[in-house]
Amino acid sequence: MQRVANCILINNNHILMIKKPRRGWYAIPGGKMEHGETIKEAAIREYREETALHVKNPSLAGVFTFSIFEEENLQQEWMMFTFVCDTFTGELTDNCKEGELEWIPIDTIASLPMAEGDRKIFAHILSSDELLYGAFSYTKDFDLLAYRFDPSTD
């Protein structure tokens, strides 16, 4: 099972996002954990590698599992640890290998093209300080099949 860590950086009512070239979807900067890293270390390192910014004291906001299915067969599974932060140092890079970096106003996040599960994660994290646990099932084309949260967001 692959483990990834990312961080939602909030600054002046904006969130720094990456627009990925493959689908044109927006995503939270982050990536794969390295052997021996803590989830927090991975989130900080990945954020710095993608943006050149050093997030300070990020707080864990959510832990999620993702399962990708082709028909009824499990093809991929990973865990994602999402942090939130509002303090950083450094200068934003102009050259991100992962996609185009953009500061997005918080009130427009919900209308961006992104994975449907990410939209649901943002809805909770931007409205609650409660740690969110979730599980998502997707098709191989990233159509959301099912999800559940603890605590429930319904």
N, C-alpha and C positions, 0 to 999 in steps of 0.2 A: 504494500500500500504506500503510495507516494504521499509525502507530507509537504504542504505549502503554507507559507505565512505571508500575510499582507497587512497593510496599515492604511486606514482612512485618515488622511491629514486634513484637518479643518483649520482654515486661516481666513479671517475677515469674511465669514459666511460663504466661503468657497471651499471646494474639495479638489485636490489635485488628482486627476484621473489620466489613464493612458487609453488612447484610442488605438485599438489593435488593428493592424492592416488586413488580417485575414478575413474578418467578417465586418469590420467597421464598427465593432462593439466597443464600448467603454468598459474599463476594468480598473480595479484597485491595484496600485503598484505593489508588487511582491513576487514571490517565486519559491522555488524548491529549497527545502531545508538541506543543509549539508550535515554529514555524519558528525555527531557529537555536539551539535548546536542546540541551545535551548530555543524554544519557539520565539521568544522575545529577541534573542540574538539574530535569528534568521530574519525576522521582520525588519529589524533595524538595518542589517546588512543588505538585504534585497532592496529595500527602499533607497538606500544610498547608491547601490549599483545602478538602479534604473533612473534615478532623478538627480543624483549628486547632493541631495539634502540629507542631513542627519536628524532623524526624528528623536526627540528627547522624551524619555519616560512614557512610552506608549502603554496604554492599558488594554488588557484583553477584553474584547467586546463580544466575541462569538467563536464557537467551535462547531465545525460542520463536517459531515461526510457527504461525499458525492459518489454516486454509482452510475456508470454509463452502460446502457443495455443496447444490444442489437437483437431485435425481437425480444425473446425472453432470456437471452444469454448475457450474463455479466461480462463486459469487455474490459472495464477499467474501474478502479476505485481509488479515491484519495481522501485525505483529511485536509481541511483548511482552518487555520487559526487566524482570526481577524482581530486586529488591534485598532485603537483609535488614539489620536494624538492631536494636540493643538500647539505644540512647541517644536521648533526646529532651528537648525543653523545651516548655513551654506547658501550657495547660489544655484538655482535651477539650471540643469544642463540644457543645451540646445540640441544635443545629440543623444537621443535615447534609442537604443537598438530594438527595443520591444514595441515601439509605436510612437505616436505623437502625444506629448504631455500637454495637458490643458487644465487651467483652473476653472472649475465649473461652479456657478452659483448653486447653493444648496437647494433652492426652491425649483431648480430645473433638472435635478438629478433624476427624478422619476420619469421624465419624458425622454431620456437618452436611450439610444439603442444599446442593449446589454442583455446578458443572460437573465432570464426571468427570475431565477433564484437570487441573483445579485440584487435585483430590484426589491425583492422581499426582504433581503438582509438589510439594505439601506433603510427601508421603511421602518424597521424595528430599531436599528442602531441610532437613527436620527431622532427618534421619539422616546427613547428609554435608556436608562443607565443600567438596566438589568442584563446580566450576562445571558446570551442567547445560545442555545444548543439546537442544531438542526440537522436534518438528513434530506438529501435531494436525490431523485432519480431522474435521469435524462436519457433520451435516445442518443445514438451516436452523432446525430445532427444537432444536438443540444436543444431539442424540444423538451420542455419540462413535463415529465410524466406524473410525478407526485412529490410532495414534500410534507414535512411535519416539523414543528418547533416545540421546544420546551424552554421557557414558558410559551403557552399557546398565544398566538398573535391575532386570533380570530375574534 
